[in-house]
Amino acid sequence: MSVFVLIALSGTLRHLGVALPDWFPAPQTTGPETDAGAMSIGMTVFLWIFLLPFIAIGAGLIASTLSYIFGRTEVRIQQNDGGVSTGVGMLSWRRRFDPTAVQKVRIESQQARNGSENKVITLILTCGRLVKFGSMLRPERLRFVGAALRKTLTVGRRH
């Protein structure tokens, strides 16, 4: 995969008139048939379009691995603003909710795509919206966070 990306990158840079450094691992283009690079502009565009799904899948795998190793799940609750943030640093996914609109806090089983079963924390809001998170938390941490949220968000209300 990386070889094809380097070929596409070298073709793109050559068509943009950028001289490639000697250390750049691009295929050698010598001979009479190569003036601006071995590939035409059309072939370069086609190669980028062809590689796009592979690059996206690779980036997704890298992001999920980093999230699994270094990621964190964080719940922040303020006066009229709540949010669940999951991810690594600036690459986190944040879902906002109104803490006063939380009806119930549940720990539920959720069917994963591969057929296994995960436990998740589900916040049920008065508007019917569900906020689910915590599928990668250890069981004891999942129970702790669920109990803390239940106590914080549903004090004085029925469960």
Beta strands, then each sheet from edge to edge (+ up, - down):
strand 1: 72-77
strand 2: 82-88
strand 3: 91-97
strand 4: 102-111
strand 5: 117-125
strand 6: 130-133
sheet 1: 1+ 2- 3+
sheet 2: 4+ 5- 6+
end
